[in-house]
Amino acid sequence: MGVQNRLNNGKISLTAGLLLLLVCAIWGGNAVSIKFSNQGIPPLLAATIRSVAAGFLVLLWAKFKGQGVVFPKGARRHGVMIGLLFGLDFLFLYWSVSFTTASRATIFLYSHPFWVALGAHFILDQDRLRPGKAAGLILAFVGLWIVFRIQSPMLPENNWIGDVMGLAAAVFWAATTLYIKRISQTVTINHYQTLFSQLIFAMPVLLAGSLLFEHDYTLVLSGGVLWAMAYQIVVVAFFSYTLWFWMIHNFAVSGLTTFTFLAPLFGVIFGAVILSEPVGMMVWFGLALVCTGIYLVNRSPKGRLSG
């Protein structure tokens, strides 16, 4: 039985949970790949290239599946809005690391589930906050905070600017998620249309940011840089985003987005394996808190995991 047949009023099934683990692992590896690609391509330019190339792949795959990628007439403004929100998300995220540490930027970015759960409570039907769900969100974030708190170096001057930008990135990410879920209740769209619009209409924002802030950068296209870009384009922006947006169209977003707490933890693990970064027992303790938090968020009122 496929995942689609295991939906339970938008709740996350076991199979969908495993797919979400795969998505989070891919996103964790993305942080490592960006470190490699930054050695030869500036971040915002790399994000622009990724959007163009991945958008082309989504177009080809959707055509192969017999699906359209353009929003229906009369609703195309929604596609533009999705892309602009996504572009602002990545613009603030990549800009934030110029003022604060990567660890702090990541902490603020992954406050995203808080904003999704809060927004869903007010604007989405059948996705209300319960005491157990709220406790799970808090517990998962505490686990994430513990991991990055023990690895934070001394903060640079005016780090609060970067912190605010990281928080802005999280808010724009949450706004994108909620906007997609909201319009999918009234407009008939598929996940290919959602992802294609996000990639294509984010390009002007990202390119403008690159032209403004990265004009003095010299390109160094080594083998490692090109392989890192290929990973970001094919595995992250094409494969994982296609899966992610399919899930946004089919599951309760407050429970779905809680799994994103795992992405930076995977990044820590991959950083230790690939980049030889230190990992202690507190990382595993934080991971246990995150997993417990995810369980609480997705637990049904009767005490059973949904799906």
C-alpha positions as CSV (number, residue, x, y, z in Angstrom):
1,M,0.0,0.0,0.0
2,G,1.4,3.4,-1.0
3,V,1.9,6.4,1.2
4,Q,-1.1,8.1,-0.4
5,N,-3.3,5.3,0.8
6,R,-2.0,5.5,4.3
7,L,-3.1,9.1,5.0
8,N,-5.2,9.5,8.1
9,N,-6.8,12.9,8.0
10,G,-3.5,14.5,7.1
11,K,-1.5,12.7,9.8
12,I,2.0,11.4,9.2
13,S,2.2,7.7,8.6
14,L,5.2,5.5,9.5
15,T,6.2,5.3,5.8
16,A,6.0,9.0,5.4
17,G,8.0,9.4,8.6
18,L,10.8,7.3,7.1
19,L,10.7,9.4,3.9
20,L,11.0,12.5,6.0
21,L,14.1,11.1,7.7
22,L,15.6,10.7,4.2
23,V,14.7,14.3,3.4
24,C,16.3,15.5,6.6
25,A,19.4,13.5,6.0
26,I,19.7,15.0,2.5
27,W,19.3,18.5,3.9
28,G,21.9,17.7,6.6
29,G,24.3,16.7,3.8
30,N,23.4,19.9,2.0
31,A,25.1,22.0,4.7
32,V,28.4,20.1,4.1
33,S,28.0,20.4,0.3
34,I,27.6,24.2,0.7
35,K,30.9,24.4,2.6
36,F,32.5,22.8,-0.4
37,S,30.8,24.9,-3.1
38,N,31.5,28.1,-1.1
39,Q,35.2,27.5,-1.9
40,G,34.6,28.3,-5.5
41,I,31.1,29.9,-5.9
42,P,29.6,32.6,-3.7
43,P,26.5,31.4,-1.8
44,L,23.8,33.5,-3.4
45,L,25.1,32.9,-6.9
46,A,25.2,29.2,-6.1
47,A,21.6,29.4,-4.9
48,T,20.6,31.1,-8.2
49,I,22.4,28.5,-10.3
50,R,20.7,25.8,-8.3
51,S,17.3,27.3,-8.8
52,V,17.7,27.6,-12.6
53,A,19.1,24.0,-13.0
54,A,16.7,22.3,-10.6
55,G,13.8,24.2,-12.2
56,F,14.7,22.8,-15.5
57,L,14.9,19.2,-14.1
58,V,11.5,19.7,-12.5
59,L,10.1,20.8,-15.8
60,L,11.5,17.8,-17.6
61,W,10.3,15.3,-14.9
62,A,6.8,16.9,-14.8
63,K,6.5,16.6,-18.6
64,F,7.6,13.0,-18.4
65,K,4.8,12.4,-15.8
66,G,2.3,14.2,-17.9
67,Q,1.9,17.0,-15.3
68,G,1.9,20.8,-15.8
69,V,4.3,23.1,-13.9
70,V,2.5,26.4,-14.4
71,F,-0.2,27.6,-12.0
72,P,-3.8,27.6,-13.5
73,K,-4.9,30.9,-15.1
74,G,-6.3,33.2,-12.5
75,A,-4.0,31.7,-9.7
76,R,-0.6,32.5,-11.1
77,R,-0.1,35.3,-8.6
78,H,0.2,32.6,-6.0
79,G,3.1,31.0,-7.8
80,V,4.9,34.3,-7.9
81,M,4.3,34.8,-4.2
82,I,5.6,31.4,-3.3
83,G,8.8,32.0,-5.2
84,L,9.3,35.5,-3.7
85,L,8.9,34.1,-0.1
86,F,11.3,31.3,-0.9
87,G,13.9,33.7,-2.3
88,L,13.7,35.9,0.7
89,D,14.1,32.9,3.0
90,F,17.4,32.0,1.4
91,L,18.5,35.6,0.9
92,F,18.3,36.2,4.7
93,L,19.8,32.8,5.6
94,Y,22.9,33.2,3.5
95,W,23.3,36.9,4.4
96,S,22.9,36.1,8.2
97,V,26.2,34.1,8.3
98,S,28.1,37.3,7.5
99,F,27.2,38.7,10.9
100,T,26.8,35.7,13.2
101,T,28.0,32.1,13.5
102,A,26.7,29.3,11.3
103,S,25.5,27.5,14.4
104,R,23.4,30.5,15.7
105,A,22.0,31.1,12.2
106,T,20.9,27.5,12.0
107,I,19.3,27.7,15.5
108,F,17.2,30.6,14.4
109,L,16.4,29.1,11.0
110,Y,15.0,25.9,12.7
111,S,12.6,27.9,14.8
112,H,10.6,27.4,11.6
113,P,8.3,24.7,13.1
114,F,7.3,27.1,15.8
115,W,6.0,29.7,13.3
116,V,4.4,27.0,11.2
117,A,2.5,25.5,14.2
118,L,1.5,28.9,15.4
119,G,0.3,30.0,12.0
120,A,-1.5,26.7,11.3
121,H,-3.4,27.1,14.6
122,F,-5.0,30.3,13.3
123,I,-5.3,29.8,9.5
124,L,-5.6,26.1,8.8
125,D,-8.5,23.9,9.7
126,Q,-7.8,20.5,11.5
127,D,-4.3,21.6,12.5
128,R,-4.7,23.1,16.0
129,L,-2.1,23.2,18.8
130,R,-2.6,20.8,21.6
131,P,-0.7,20.8,24.9
132,G,1.2,17.6,23.8
133,K,2.1,19.1,20.4
134,A,3.3,22.3,22.0
135,A,5.4,20.3,24.5
136,G,6.9,18.3,21.7
137,L,7.9,21.4,19.8
138,I,9.6,22.8,22.8
139,L,11.4,19.6,23.6
140,A,12.6,19.1,20.1
141,F,14.0,22.7,19.9
142,V,15.7,22.2,23.3
143,G,17.5,19.2,21.9
144,L,18.6,21.2,18.9
145,W,19.7,24.1,21.0
146,I,21.8,21.8,23.2
147,V,23.7,20.4,20.2
148,F,24.6,23.8,18.8
149,R,25.1,25.5,22.1
150,I,28.0,23.3,23.0
151,Q,29.7,23.9,19.6
152,S,29.2,27.7,19.3
153,P,32.5,29.6,19.1
154,M,32.9,33.1,20.5
155,L,30.4,35.4,18.8
156,P,31.4,38.1,16.4
157,E,30.7,41.8,16.9
158,N,27.1,42.8,16.2
159,N,26.0,39.2,16.0
160,W,22.4,40.2,16.8
161,I,22.1,41.5,13.2
162,G,22.7,38.0,11.9
163,D,20.5,36.5,14.5
164,V,17.6,38.7,13.4
165,M,18.2,37.7,9.8
166,G,18.3,34.0,10.7
167,L,14.9,34.5,12.4
168,A,13.6,36.3,9.4
169,A,14.6,33.4,7.2
170,A,12.7,31.0,9.5
171,V,9.6,33.3,9.3
172,F,9.7,33.5,5.5
173,W,10.2,29.7,5.3
174,A,7.2,29.2,7.6
175,A,5.2,31.7,5.5
176,T,6.0,29.7,2.4
177,T,4.8,26.5,3.9
178,L,1.6,27.9,5.2
179,Y,0.8,29.8,2.0
180,I,1.2,26.6,0.0
181,K,-1.0,24.6,2.4
182,R,-3.6,27.4,2.5
183,I,-4.0,27.9,-1.3
184,S,-4.0,24.1,-1.9
185,Q,-7.3,24.0,0.0
186,T,-8.9,26.3,-2.6
187,V,-6.8,26.0,-5.8
188,T,-6.2,22.7,-7.6
189,I,-2.4,22.5,-7.9
190,N,0.2,19.8,-7.8
191,H,3.5,19.6,-6.1
192,Y,5.3,20.1,-9.4
193,Q,3.6,23.5,-9.9
194,T,4.5,24.4,-6.3
195,L,8.2,23.5,-6.6
196,F,8.7,24.9,-10.1
197,S,7.2,28.3,-9.1
198,Q,9.3,28.4,-5.9
199,L,12.5,27.8,-7.9
200,I,11.8,30.0,-10.9
201,F,10.3,33.0,-9.1
202,A,13.0,33.0,-6.4
203,M,15.7,33.6,-9.0
204,P,15.2,37.4,-9.3
205,V,15.6,37.8,-5.5
206,L,18.7,35.6,-5.3
207,L,20.3,37.0,-8.4
208,A,19.7,40.6,-7.2
209,G,21.3,39.7,-3.8
210,S,24.3,38.1,-5.6
211,L,24.8,41.2,-7.8
212,L,24.6,43.5,-4.8
213,F,26.8,41.6,-2.3
214,E,29.0,39.2,-4.3
215,H,30.3,41.2,-7.2
216,D,33.9,41.0,-6.1
217,Y,34.0,37.2,-5.8
218,T,36.3,35.1,-8.1
219,L,35.0,31.8,-9.3
220,V,37.1,28.7,-8.8
221,L,35.4,25.7,-10.4
222,S,37.3,22.7,-9.0
223,G,36.0,19.1,-9.1
224,G,34.9,19.2,-5.5
225,V,32.9,22.4,-6.1
226,L,31.2,21.0,-9.2
227,W,30.3,17.8,-7.4
228,A,28.9,19.8,-4.5
229,M,26.8,21.9,-6.8
230,A,25.5,18.7,-8.5
231,Y,24.4,17.4,-5.1
232,Q,22.6,20.6,-4.3
233,I,20.9,20.7,-7.7
234,V,19.9,17.1,-8.3
235,V,19.6,15.5,-4.8
236,V,18.5,18.5,-2.7
237,A,16.6,21.0,-4.9
238,F,15.1,18.4,-7.4
239,F,14.6,15.1,-5.5
240,S,14.1,16.1,-1.9
241,Y,12.1,19.3,-2.6
242,T,9.8,17.3,-5.0
243,L,9.2,14.8,-2.1
244,W,8.8,17.6,0.5
245,F,6.2,19.6,-1.5
246,W,4.3,16.4,-2.2
247,M,4.1,15.9,1.5
248,I,3.1,19.5,2.2
249,H,0.1,19.0,-0.1
250,N,-0.9,15.8,1.7
251,F,-0.1,16.1,5.4
252,A,-0.7,18.3,8.4
253,V,2.1,20.9,8.2
254,S,2.7,21.4,11.9
255,G,3.6,17.7,12.4
256,L,5.4,17.6,9.1
257,T,7.7,20.5,9.7
258,T,8.7,19.3,13.2
259,F,10.8,16.6,11.5
260,T,13.0,19.5,10.1
261,F,14.6,19.7,13.6
262,L,16.5,16.6,12.5
263,A,18.2,18.2,9.5
264,P,20.8,20.2,11.4
265,L,21.5,17.2,13.6
266,F,22.3,15.2,10.5
267,G,24.5,18.1,9.4
268,V,26.5,17.7,12.6
269,I,26.9,14.0,12.1
270,F,27.9,14.4,8.5
271,G,30.3,17.2,9.4
272,A,32.0,14.8,11.9
273,V,32.3,12.0,9.3
274,I,33.2,14.1,6.2
275,L,34.8,17.2,7.7
276,S,36.2,15.6,10.9
277,E,34.3,18.0,13.1
278,P,34.1,16.9,16.8
279,V,31.0,15.2,18.1
280,G,30.4,14.3,21.7
281,M,27.8,12.5,23.8
282,M,25.7,15.7,24.1
283,V,24.9,15.4,20.4
284,W,23.3,12.0,20.9
285,F,21.4,13.4,23.9
286,G,20.1,16.2,21.8
287,L,19.1,13.8,19.1
288,A,17.1,11.7,21.7
289,L,15.2,14.9,22.8
290,V,14.4,15.7,19.1
291,C,13.1,12.2,18.5
292,T,11.0,12.4,21.6
293,G,9.6,15.8,20.6
294,I,8.7,14.5,17.2
295,Y,6.8,11.6,18.8
296,L,4.8,13.9,21.0
297,V,3.9,16.2,18.1
298,N,2.6,13.3,15.9
299,R,0.9,11.4,18.7
300,S,-2.8,11.2,18.4
301,P,-5.1,12.3,21.3
302,K,-5.6,8.6,22.2
303,G,-1.9,8.1,22.7
304,R,-1.1,6.4,19.4
305,L,1.3,7.6,16.8
306,S,-0.7,8.7,13.8
307,G,-0.7,6.6,10.7
